[in-house]
Amino acid sequence: MRVEGFEGKAYEAAGDHSPPPNYPFTGGDSDINGEELFVPPLNFAMVDNGVFRSGFPDSANFSFLQSLGLRSIINLCPETYPEANNEFLNANGIRLFQFGIDGCKEPFVNIPEETIREALNVVLDVKNHPVLIHCKRGKHRTGCVVGCLRKLQRWCLSSIFDEYQRFAAAKARVSDQRFIETFDVSSMNHIPLMFSCSKR
């Protein structure tokens, strides 16, 4: 099995993860040897056991998502989910949880705390795993949910911000980091965490 990398190069799914030299990018669903290529969505990464994050997936990513055996997808965008995506969910028995958070630019940013809490409740319920959390680019809204999850896992703020900034890069927002820093997890501490990254 091959997994297509973020720069159009094929990577082996196991073993050495460096791309073979001068490997041709075919841009299709299979490589020159007829092996199926799996294309991850933009900004895809594993957050923890059974929890993934990414930007908005499209049809080119469906085979890859199918390989994850997803039970649930958390969509943080307010727009109606595309028909092709809904068909993919229905065909694979994947449940959609939509928490519409408007994509805003600073300085007029309103991050709805209660919506983040609702999304976290879905993430924390292992019956929904494997679960994919996504917004448009997998940076800000997804970064806030993952950052608040890390607070529940008792990560230190510097590590939380480092992870947030790795995905947001030049688009990192002070307002997102301030939201994560002030997010009160005390009301959620009663929820048992079943994740490998938990410090509890």
N, C-alpha and C positions, 0 to 999 in steps of 0.2 A: 504494500500500500504506500502511496506517496501523498504527502501533504504539500500543497503549493504554498510557497512562502509569500510574504507581503510584497516582495519585489518581483513577483512573477517567476521565481525559481522553484524547482521541485526539491523537496527535502525528504529524506527517508523518515518514516514515522518512528522508527526505533534505531538505536545505535547512534552513529555519528550524525549530528544534526546540521553539519555544514553542507552547503550545496555542492554538488559535483561540479568540477571545473567546466565552464562553457556549456552548461546544460541548457538546451534550447527551450524557450518558452513557447508553447503551442497556442495558449489562449483558449483552448477548448476544454472538453470534459475528460480527455485522455491524453497521455503523452505519446511520443513516437513509438513506444513499445506496446501501446494499447492498454496500458495500466490507467485505472481511473485516478484522476487528480481530485483532491479535496481542497477547496479554496475557503480558508477561514474568512469571516467578516472582518472589516476594518477594526483595528485596535483589539482584536480577540486575545483573551488571556484567561488562564485558569485562576480563579480567586482562591478557591479552596476545594476540598473534596466535594464533588457534586455541584459546584457553583462556578459559573463562567461569566465573563463580561465581554461586551463588544459594541461596535457601532451597529447601525441598522442593517440587518441581513437582507440580501436579495436572492434571486433565484440561482445565481452562480454559487451561493454558499449552502444551498439546501443539502447537497450530498454530504458535505462536511458536518452540518448540524445533525443530520440523520445518524452519522457515525457516533455522535455523543450520546445517543439514546435519551434525548431530552424528554422530561415529563412536563415541563413548564417553561414559559417564556414570560419575562416581565418587561413590558414595553413602557418606557417613561415618556414617550411622546404623546401629545394630545390628538394628533391627526388619526383619522380612520386607518386601520391596518389594511395594507394593500390586499386585493383579492387573491393574488398568487400566494402571498404569505399565509393567508387564512386557509387556502386549499392545502398548502403544505402541512399546516398544523392539524387540520382535520384528517388528512391521509395518514398521519403518524401518531395520532392520539395525544397531541401536545396541547396542554391547556394554556390559554393566554390570559395573563393578568395585565390590565392596562391602567397605568397611573399617569394620567396626562399632566405633565408639568411643562409649562411654556418655556421654550428656549429663549432666555433673555440675555442681553449684554449689559455689562456694567455701565453706569453705576445704578441703573434701575433694575435691580435683581430681587425677585421675590421667590424664595425657595420655601414651598409649603411644608412645614415640619410634620404635620399630621400625615400628609401623603407619603413622605419618606418613611415614617413609622409603619404605615400600612404595607409599603413595599418590603420593608425589613421583616415584617411578620411573615410574609410569603417566603422570603429567603430562609428564615430561621426554621420553617416547618420542613423537616426532612422528607415528608411525604411528597413534597413538590420537587424533590431532586431526582435527577440532575436538572438544574435550572439555569437559564441564560438571562442575564440582566443587560438590557441595551437601551440606548437612546439614539440620537441621530449619528453622532460621531464617537460615542463611547468615552467621552471626556468629562463633561461637567455634571450632568444629571446622574449618569452612571457613577462618576467619581464621588459624588456626594453620598450615594447609597452605600458604595463600597467603603468609603471613609468612615461612615457611621457604624457599619458592620465591624470595622477594625477597632473602633472604640469599645464596642461590646466584647471584642476579643482581647481587650486590654493592651492593645498596641500603644506604644508611646507616640505622642503627636508628631515627633520628627520623622518617624517611620511612616506614619499615615500620610503626611504631607509629601514625603519623598515618592511614595507610590502614586499619589494623586498627580504630582508634577510630571512623573514619567509618562503618563498618558495624556495629560493636557499640554505638556511641552510649553511652547511659546504662548499658548492660549490660557495658561493657568490664571485663575481668578482669585483674588484676595477674598472676595465675598464668599466663594465656595469654601475656602479654607477656614474663614471665620465661622461659617455655618457649622462645619464639622467640629470645630473646636468648642463651640458653645452648645452643641447638641447634647441634650440630657438623656443619658442611657439608663438612669436609675430606675425608671418605670418599666424597663425591659429586662432588668437583671434577673428576674424570676424565670425567664425562659431558658431552658437548658440548651447549651451549645454543643453540637455534635461535630465540630469542625476540627481538622488537624492543626490549624493555625491558632487555635484558642490557647490563651495563656492560663485559663482557669483550671 
